[in-house]
Amino acid sequence: MLMVWGFLLFITYYFFFIIIGSGFGISDVIEHSAVYGIYTWVMDIVAPLIMLGALWGIFRRFIIRSPRLEGYRTFEAMVILFTVLIHPITHLGKIATQIAAGHPPAGLGILTPPISTAFSHVYSSGASLEMWHSIWFWSHWGFVLFVLIIIGYTRYRHVIFAVLNDLLSTPPPHGIPSRINLEDESTFGVSRIDGFTRKQLLDFYACVEPGHCQEVCPAYATGKPLNPRSLIKDLKFNLLANGPLILGKKEPSLPLIAESGEGSIAEEILWECTTCGACMEVCPVNVEHVRHIIDMRRNLVQLKTKFPDELLNLFENMEQRSNPWGIAPSERVKWASEIEAKSFSATETEFLFYVGCAGAFDARSRRTTVAVANILNAAGISWGILGKDEQCCGDSLRRLGNEYVFDRMAQENIKLFAERGVTKIITQCPHCYSTLKNDYRQYGAELEIYHHTEFIYKLIQDGKLKLSRVPDLGKLVFHDSCYLGRYNQIYEAPRQVLAAVTDHKPTEMDLHEKRSFCCGAGGGRMWMEESLGKHINIARVEQALEKDPQTICVCCPYCMTMFEDGLKDKNITEQVQVLDLA
């Protein structure tokens, strides 16, 4: 990004001080203004930084030969990096010879740009100085002209679009699917390149293909066909191939979703994404890979009814019983038989404990539910549940592309919350948390949402929760949930709670916090078979085992399941346990 913003700085300089100045005949006024002097100073300082960035790019791409840049060491890349390197050098040389000749940039009086001033001392006066000034002057403008000529035919254009994309990007969290008009059948997902929004199309142009997304993608790392960099590259290829046809009111010649071919996305690629958000976290220009994938999934599910076979039961169960297993709604309150749980009433209770499907039906997650309830009682919190009236939040449905059923669930939940007077919600599931907090906002819901980790931390800070030391858990490692961490930036709260109850912070895995590796269950993958490559949960378990822990701490029912399954696969459930923070 250093080279990108530096490039923008120089482009702005040429636009205002040359095109505008010369075009309107006000060059002399501009070049003697304080603004010009300040801008020249800034460019003088930025120029060496751009040079360092270009040198590092050349070294990394052609000397170190980074694996993620395999196949991208092209002549085009070398030309771009070379011009990026030479351009600030010629700029400094031009300004330095001006200063040496006694004609420094005006605007700040005797205050001349520091780097160019230091550089100016290597030149003597006379014919030699005039020669060097001519060399630097014409070299500089020659390179500027050369870049202007090639900018539309090379990846240089992506630099401009990258800056625009960064400026026009939506506020975080990124990757939240947009709400669609279900009454308009044409908006049921994206089947052609012109189905994407203008901002999404800008994403494809903005990508400069550095490969950061590829490097952190759990699907790619475990041998799946999904490569987020290739995905965006193919979408851009499709746009360039079909764009002129669409503008000419003709049918696209290159299909968007097809089994093979450059510029088309295979269906199996779309279903491998866990929507973990790692790709978006590291993207320097804010490309939202996840939104593009979900939009194409929507089309496959809602218009073409083409999706993995195992999802049919999930969709039917969700639509009929509002939970993934199709269990009767009356079973949602069974966990509460162990403790005293009130039915939520706005006049008697302050917080709704939104238990979620896993917390209500999954035997292992029920223990977490009871633990959270006991903590709330111990802190004297007034809380209640919806019991059999609680419905699924719809997270998996939305990420899998079943927007129709999600939309119905979201509206029914919001209506129920309004009828019951719910304004504050506590939940133990990061997927419920993120959906209620971020997705439901698109429906006008303004709710105060807490994940149990941040709420427990708040209770500790407020002095409402007295802690007793837990039994020795041995060496403990902590796993960051994608939807708690990357999507909602909750990193510190669970670590502080663990430190409070164990007297020391947890051991960190090599990939943690923003760089955390997904457990493999997000994006609806919890309900699908993993038949290609290595299992993502096994890869994450192996990363945890590198730290030789006795306990793995999680804050998500999906993560709990994936880690326990991974430990079973390794036959080490006797040596390592998985616990929720609660």
C-alpha positions in Angstrom: 0.0 0.0 0.0 3.0 2.3 0.5 3.6 2.3 -3.3 -0.1 2.7 -4.0 -0.6 5.8 -1.9 2.8 7.2 -3.0 1.7 6.8 -6.6 -1.6 8.6 -5.8 0.4 11.4 -4.2 2.4 12.0 -7.4 -0.7 11.7 -9.6 -2.4 14.4 -7.5 0.7 16.6 -7.8 0.6 16.3 -11.6 -3.1 16.9 -11.8 -3.3 20.0 -9.6 0.1 21.7 -10.2 0.6 20.9 -13.9 -2.7 20.1 -15.6 -4.9 22.5 -13.6 -2.0 25.1 -13.3 -1.0 25.1 -16.9 -4.5 24.6 -18.2 -5.9 27.7 -16.5 -2.7 29.7 -16.8 -2.1 29.9 -13.0 1.1 27.9 -12.8 3.1 30.8 -11.4 0.5 31.5 -8.7 0.4 27.9 -7.6 4.2 27.3 -7.7 4.7 30.3 -5.4 2.1 29.2 -2.8 2.7 27.7 0.6 0.6 24.7 -0.5 3.0 24.0 -3.3 6.0 24.2 -0.9 4.4 21.9 1.6 3.4 19.4 -1.1 7.0 19.4 -2.5 8.2 18.7 1.0 5.8 15.8 1.5 6.8 14.3 -1.9 10.5 14.7 -1.0 10.0 12.6 2.1 7.7 10.0 0.5 9.9 9.5 -2.6 12.6 7.4 -0.7 9.9 5.4 0.9 8.4 4.5 -2.5 11.9 3.5 -3.6 12.3 1.2 -0.7 8.9 -0.3 -1.3 9.8 -0.9 -5.0 13.2 -2.4 -4.1 11.5 -4.7 -1.5 9.0 -5.7 -4.2 11.7 -6.6 -6.7 13.7 -8.5 -4.0 10.7 -10.5 -2.7 9.4 -11.3 -6.2 12.6 -12.2 -8.1 15.2 -12.9 -5.4 13.4 -14.5 -2.4 10.8 -15.9 -4.8 7.9 -15.9 -2.3 5.7 -19.0 -2.9 2.5 -17.0 -3.0 4.0 -15.0 -6.0 4.6 -18.2 -8.0 3.4 -17.6 -11.6 3.3 -13.8 -11.0 7.0 -13.0 -11.8 6.2 -11.6 -15.1 7.8 -9.1 -17.4 4.9 -6.8 -16.8 5.5 -7.0 -13.0 9.2 -6.1 -13.5 8.4 -3.1 -15.8 5.9 -1.8 -13.2 8.3 -2.2 -10.3 11.2 -0.7 -12.3 9.2 2.4 -13.2 7.9 2.8 -9.7 11.6 2.7 -8.6 12.9 5.1 -11.2 10.2 7.7 -11.0 11.0 9.0 -7.5 14.7 8.9 -8.2 14.3 11.2 -11.2 12.0 13.4 -9.2 14.6 13.9 -6.5 17.3 14.4 -9.1 15.2 17.1 -10.9 14.5 19.0 -7.6 18.1 18.6 -6.4 19.6 20.1 -9.5 17.1 23.0 -9.3 18.3 23.7 -5.8 21.9 23.5 -6.8 21.3 26.0 -9.6 19.7 28.4 -7.1 16.1 27.8 -8.2 14.6 25.9 -5.3 10.8 25.2 -5.2 9.1 28.3 -4.0 6.4 28.6 -1.4 8.3 28.2 1.9 11.1 30.7 1.4 14.5 29.4 2.5 13.0 26.1 3.7 13.9 23.6 0.9 13.0 19.9 0.7 15.5 18.1 2.9 16.3 15.0 0.8 16.7 16.9 -2.4 18.7 19.6 -0.6 21.2 17.0 0.7 21.3 15.4 -2.8 22.0 18.8 -4.4 25.5 19.1 -2.8 26.9 16.4 -5.2 26.5 18.8 -8.1 28.9 21.6 -9.1 27.8 24.7 -10.9 28.3 25.5 -14.6 27.8 23.3 -17.7 27.9 20.1 -15.7 25.0 21.2 -13.5 23.0 22.2 -16.6 23.7 18.8 -18.2 22.5 16.9 -15.1 19.4 19.0 -14.7 18.5 18.3 -18.4 19.1 14.6 -17.8 17.0 14.4 -14.7 14.3 16.7 -16.1 13.8 14.8 -19.4 14.2 11.4 -17.7 11.5 12.3 -15.2 9.0 13.5 -17.7 9.9 10.7 -20.1 9.0 8.2 -17.4 5.8 10.1 -16.6 4.8 10.0 -20.2 5.7 6.3 -20.5 3.5 5.4 -17.4 0.6 7.5 -18.8 0.8 5.4 -22.1 0.9 2.0 -20.4 -1.4 2.7 -17.5 -4.5 1.5 -19.3 -2.8 -1.7 -20.5 -1.0 -2.9 -17.4 -1.7 -3.5 -13.7 -0.9 0.2 -13.2 -4.6 0.8 -13.7 -5.3 -1.3 -10.6 -3.4 1.2 -8.5 -5.9 3.9 -9.3 -8.8 1.5 -8.8 -7.3 0.3 -5.6 -7.2 3.7 -4.1 -10.8 4.3 -5.2 -11.9 1.0 -3.8 -10.2 1.8 -0.5 -11.9 5.2 -0.3 -15.4 3.8 -1.3 -15.3 0.7 0.9 -18.1 0.1 3.4 -17.4 0.5 7.1 -16.4 -2.8 8.8 -17.4 -5.5 9.3 -16.7 -6.4 5.7 -18.3 -9.4 4.1 -21.8 -9.0 5.5 -24.2 -10.1 2.6 -26.5 -7.3 1.3 -30.2 -7.5 1.8 -32.0 -8.3 -1.4 -35.6 -7.6 -2.7 -37.2 -11.0 -2.7 -40.2 -9.7 -4.7 -37.9 -9.1 -7.6 -36.8 -12.4 -9.0 -33.9 -10.9 -10.9 -32.1 -10.2 -7.7 -32.0 -13.8 -6.5 -28.2 -13.9 -6.4 -25.7 -13.3 -9.2 -25.6 -15.5 -12.3 -24.0 -12.9 -14.7 -21.2 -10.5 -14.1 -23.5 -7.5 -14.4 -25.5 -8.8 -11.5 -22.8 -7.6 -9.1 -23.0 -4.0 -7.7 -20.7 -1.3 -9.0 -18.7 -1.5 -5.8 -18.2 -5.2 -6.3 -17.1 -4.7 -9.9 -14.6 -2.1 -8.6 -13.3 -4.9 -6.3 -12.3 -6.9 -9.4 -10.4 -4.0 -11.0 -8.8 -2.9 -7.7 -7.1 -6.3 -7.0 -3.4 -6.0 -7.6 -2.9 -9.7 -7.0 -0.3 -9.7 -4.2 -1.5 -13.1 -3.0 -2.0 -12.2 0.7 -5.6 -13.7 0.5 -4.3 -16.9 -1.0 -1.7 -17.2 1.8 -4.2 -17.1 4.6 -7.2 -19.0 3.1 -7.8 -22.2 5.1 -9.5 -23.9 2.2 -6.5 -23.2 -0.1 -4.1 -24.2 2.7 -5.7 -27.6 3.0 -5.8 -28.5 -0.7 -9.2 -27.3 -1.7 -9.8 -25.8 -5.2 -10.7 -22.4 -3.7 -8.1 -19.8 -4.2 -9.4 -16.3 -3.3 -6.8 -14.6 -5.5 -7.7 -16.7 -8.5 -11.4 -16.2 -7.8 -11.1 -12.4 -8.1 -8.8 -12.8 -11.1 -11.4 -14.9 -12.9 -14.1 -12.5 -12.0 -12.1 -9.6 -13.5 -11.4 -11.7 -16.6 -15.1 -12.3 -17.0 -15.8 -8.6 -16.6 -13.3 -7.7 -19.2 -14.6 -10.3 -21.6 -18.3 -9.7 -21.2 -18.4 -6.0 -20.3 -18.3 -4.7 -24.0 -21.1 -7.2 -24.9 -23.3 -6.2 -22.0 -22.8 -2.5 -22.8 -23.8 -3.3 -26.4 -27.0 -4.9 -25.1 -25.8 -8.4 -26.1 -25.7 -11.7 -24.1 -22.4 -12.5 -22.3 -20.3 -15.0 -24.1 -18.5 -16.3 -21.1 -20.6 -17.9 -18.3 -20.0 -16.7 -14.8 -20.5 -20.1 -13.1 -19.2 -23.0 -15.1 -17.2 -26.1 -14.5 -14.0 -25.0 -16.1 -12.3 -22.3 -18.1 -10.6 -19.0 -17.3 -13.1 -16.4 -16.3 -15.6 -18.8 -14.9 -16.1 -20.0 -11.4 -16.7 -23.7 -10.7 -19.6 -24.6 -8.4 -17.3 -26.7 -6.1 -15.1 -23.7 -5.5 -18.0 -21.6 -4.2 -19.0 -24.3 -1.7 -15.5 -24.7 -0.2 -15.5 -21.2 1.5 -15.9 -21.1 5.2 -16.6 -17.3 5.1 -13.9 -16.9 7.8 -12.9 -13.5 6.5 -9.2 -14.1 6.6 -8.9 -13.0 2.9 -10.6 -9.7 3.6 -8.6 -9.1 6.7 -5.3 -9.1 4.9 -6.4 -7.5 1.6 -4.7 -4.1 1.3 -7.4 -2.6 -0.9 -10.6 -3.9 0.9 -11.8 -6.5 -1.6 -14.8 -8.3 -0.2 -14.3 -11.9 -1.4 -17.0 -13.4 0.9 -19.8 -11.2 -0.5 -19.1 -12.3 -4.0 -19.1 -15.9 -3.1 -22.4 -15.7 -1.2 -24.0 -13.8 -4.0 -23.2 -16.6 -6.4 -24.3 -19.2 -3.9 -27.7 -17.4 -3.7 -28.2 -17.9 -7.4 -27.3 -21.6 -7.2 -29.7 -22.2 -4.2 -32.6 -20.0 -5.0 -32.9 -20.1 -8.8 -31.1 -23.2 -9.9 -31.6 -25.4 -6.7 -28.1 -26.6 -7.2 -26.3 -27.3 -3.9 -24.6 -30.2 -2.1 -27.0 -33.0 -1.3 -26.4 -32.8 2.5 -27.8 -29.3 2.6 -31.3 -30.5 1.5 -32.1 -31.8 5.1 -30.7 -28.7 6.6 -32.9 -26.4 4.5 -36.0 -28.5 5.2 -35.3 -28.7 8.9 -34.7 -25.0 9.1 -37.8 -24.1 7.2 -40.1 -26.5 9.1 -38.6 -26.6 12.7 -36.2 -23.6 12.7 -33.2 -25.6 13.7 -30.6 -27.7 11.8 -31.6 -31.0 13.2 -35.4 -30.8 12.8 -35.9 -31.3 16.6 -39.3 -30.2 18.0 -39.3 -26.6 19.3 -40.6 -27.8 22.7 -37.1 -29.4 23.2 -35.5 -26.0 23.2 -36.1 -25.6 27.0 -34.9 -29.0 28.1 -31.5 -27.6 29.1 -33.2 -25.2 31.6 -34.5 -28.1 33.7 -31.1 -28.0 35.5 -31.5 -24.4 36.7 -34.1 -21.8 37.2 -34.7 -20.0 33.9 -37.5 -17.4 33.6 -39.4 -16.7 30.5 -38.4 -13.3 29.2 -40.7 -10.4 30.2 -39.8 -6.8 29.5 -41.4 -5.8 32.9 -39.5 -8.4 34.9 -36.2 -9.1 33.0 -33.6 -6.8 31.5 -31.6 -9.2 29.3 -32.7 -11.9 26.8 -30.5 -14.9 26.9 -30.6 -16.0 23.3 -29.5 -19.6 23.6 -29.2 -20.5 19.9 -29.7 -23.9 18.3 -26.4 -25.5 19.4 -26.8 -24.2 22.9 -30.3 -25.7 23.1 -30.0 -29.0 21.3 -26.3 -30.1 21.2 -25.4 -32.1 24.3 -21.9 -30.6 24.7 -23.0 -27.0 24.0 -25.8 -27.4 26.6 -23.1 -27.5 29.3 -21.9 -24.1 28.1 -25.5 -22.8 28.2 -25.9 -23.9 31.8 -22.5 -22.4 32.7 -23.5 -19.0 31.2 -26.8 -19.1 33.0 -25.1 -19.8 36.3 -22.7 -16.9 35.8 -25.6 -14.6 35.1 -27.3 -15.7 38.3 -24.1 -15.4 40.3 -23.8 -11.8 39.1 -27.4 -11.0 39.9 -28.3 -10.3 36.3 -32.0 -10.1 35.5 -32.4 -12.4 32.4 -34.9 -14.6 30.7 -35.4 -16.9 27.7 -37.8 -17.2 24.9 -38.0 -21.0 25.3 -39.9 -22.8 22.6 -40.7 -19.5 20.9 -37.0 -18.9 20.1 -36.0 -19.4 16.5 -32.7 -19.9 14.7 -30.9 -16.7 13.8 -30.5 -17.9 10.3 -26.7 -17.5 10.0 -26.0 -20.7 8.1 -28.9 -20.2 5.8 -27.7 -16.8 4.8 -24.1 -17.8 4.3 -25.2 -20.8 2.2 -27.3 -18.6 0.0 -30.8 -19.5 1.2 -31.8 -15.9 1.5 -35.5 -16.6 1.3 -35.8 -18.6 4.5 -33.2 -16.4 6.3 -35.3 -13.3 5.4 -38.4 -14.9 6.8 -36.6 -15.9 10.0 -35.0 -12.5 10.5 -38.3 -10.7 10.1 -40.1 -13.1 12.5 -37.3 -12.8 15.1 -37.3 -9.0 14.9 -41.1 -9.0 15.2 -41.0 -11.3 18.2 -38.3 -9.2 19.9 -40.4 -6.1 19.4 -43.5 -7.7 20.8 -41.7 -9.0 23.9 -39.9 -5.7 24.4 -36.4 -7.2 23.9 -33.6 -4.5 23.6 -30.6 -6.3 25.2 -29.4 -9.7 24.2 -26.7 -12.1 25.5 -25.7 -15.1 23.4 -23.0 -17.7 23.6 -22.7 -18.3 19.9 -20.5 -15.9 17.8 -22.6 -16.7 14.7 -25.8 -15.7 16.5 -24.0 -12.7 17.9 -22.7 -11.4 14.5 -26.0 -12.1 12.8 -28.2 -10.3 15.4 -25.7 -7.5 15.6 -24.8 -6.9 11.9 -27.2 -8.7 9.6 -30.4 -7.8 11.5 -29.4 -4.1 11.3 -30.3 -4.2 7.6 -33.8 -4.8 8.8 -33.9 -1.8 11.1 -33.2 -3.7 14.3 -31.3 -1.7 16.9 -30.4 -4.1 19.6 -27.7 -4.1 22.3 -26.0 -7.5 21.7 -23.4 -9.1 23.9 -21.4 -12.2 23.4 -20.9 -14.1 26.7 -17.2 -13.5 26.7 -17.5 -9.7 26.6 -20.4 -9.7 29.0 -18.4 -11.8 31.5 -15.5 -9.4 31.1 -17.8 -6.5 31.7 -19.2 -8.1 34.9 -15.6 -8.6 36.2 -14.7 -4.9 35.4 -17.9 -3.7 37.2 -17.1 -5.8 40.2 -20.3 -7.8 39.9 -18.7 -11.2 39.5 -16.6 -12.7 42.2 -14.2 -15.2 40.7 -12.8 -18.4 42.2 -9.6 -19.9 40.8 -10.4 -22.8 38.4 -8.7 -26.2 38.9 -5.3 -26.5 37.2 -6.0 -26.9 33.5 -2.4 -27.3 32.6 -1.0 -25.4 29.6 -3.9 -23.7 27.9 -4.2 -22.4 24.3 -6.9 -20.1 23.1 -8.6 -20.3 19.7 -10.2 -17.1 18.2 -13.6 -17.6 16.6 -13.7 -16.0 13.1 -17.1 -14.4 13.7 -16.1 -13.1 17.2 -12.7 -11.9 16.1 -12.3 -10.8 12.5 -16.0 -9.9 12.1 -16.5 -8.2 15.4 -13.0 -7.4 16.7 -13.5 -9.1 20.1 -10.0 -10.3 21.0 -9.1 -8.9 24.4 -12.2 -9.8 26.4 -11.8 -13.6 26.4 -8.1 -13.3 27.1 -8.6 -11.0 30.1 -11.3 -13.4 31.5 -8.9 -16.3 31.2 -6.1 -14.3 32.8 -8.5 -13.5 35.7 -9.5 -17.1 36.4 -6.1 -18.8 35.7 -3.7 -16.0 36.9 -2.0 -16.0 33.5 -2.8 -15.3 29.9 -3.4 -18.2 27.6 -0.6 -19.5 25.3 -1.1 -18.2 21.8 -1.0 -20.3 18.7 1.2 -19.0 15.9 -1.9 -18.0 14.0 -4.1 -16.0 16.4 -6.3 -12.9 16.7 -6.6 -11.3 13.3 -4.5 -14.0 11.7 -6.4 -16.9 13.4 -7.0 -20.0 11.3 -10.6 -21.1 10.9 -12.0 -24.2 12.6 -13.7 -25.1 9.3 -17.3 -24.8 10.3 -18.3 -21.3 9.2 -20.2 -20.4 6.1 -22.5 -23.4 6.5 -19.6 -25.8 6.3 -20.7 -27.2 9.7 -23.4 -29.1 7.9 -21.4 -30.3 4.9 -19.0 -33.2 4.3 -15.3 -32.2 3.7 -14.3 -34.6 0.9 -11.4 -32.6 -0.8 -8.0 -32.2 0.7 -7.1 -32.2 4.3 -9.8 -31.4 6.9 -9.5 -27.8 8.0 -10.3 -28.7 11.6 -7.5 -31.3 11.6 -5.1 -28.6 10.4 -6.2 -26.2 13.2 -6.0 -29.0 15.8 -2.4 -29.7 14.7 -1.6 -26.0 15.0 -2.9 -26.1 18.6 -0.9 -29.3 19.4 2.3 -27.6 18.3 2.1 -25.7 21.7 1.7 -29.0 23.6 -1.4 -28.0 25.5 -3.5 -29.8 28.1 -6.5 -27.6 27.4 -7.9 -25.8 24.3 -10.2 -23.0 25.1 -12.9 -21.9 22.6 -15.8 -19.4 22.6 -18.1 -21.0 20.0 -20.2 -24.1 19.8 -19.1 -24.8 16.2 -15.4 -24.5 17.2 -16.1 -26.8 20.1 -17.4 -29.5 17.8 -14.7 -29.1 15.3 -11.9 -29.3 17.9 -13.4 -32.3 19.7 -13.8 -34.1 16.4 -10.2 -33.3 15.5 -8.9 -34.6 18.8 -10.9 -37.8 18.4 -9.3 -38.2 14.9 -5.9 -37.9 16.6 -6.9 -40.3 19.4 -5.7 -37.9 22.1 -9.0 -36.9 23.9 -7.5 -38.4 27.1 -4.5 -36.0 27.0 -6.2 -32.8 25.7 -9.6 -31.4 26.6 -11.7 -28.7 24.9 -13.5 -26.2 27.1 -15.6 -23.1 26.5 -14.5 -20.1 28.4 -17.7 -20.1 30.4 
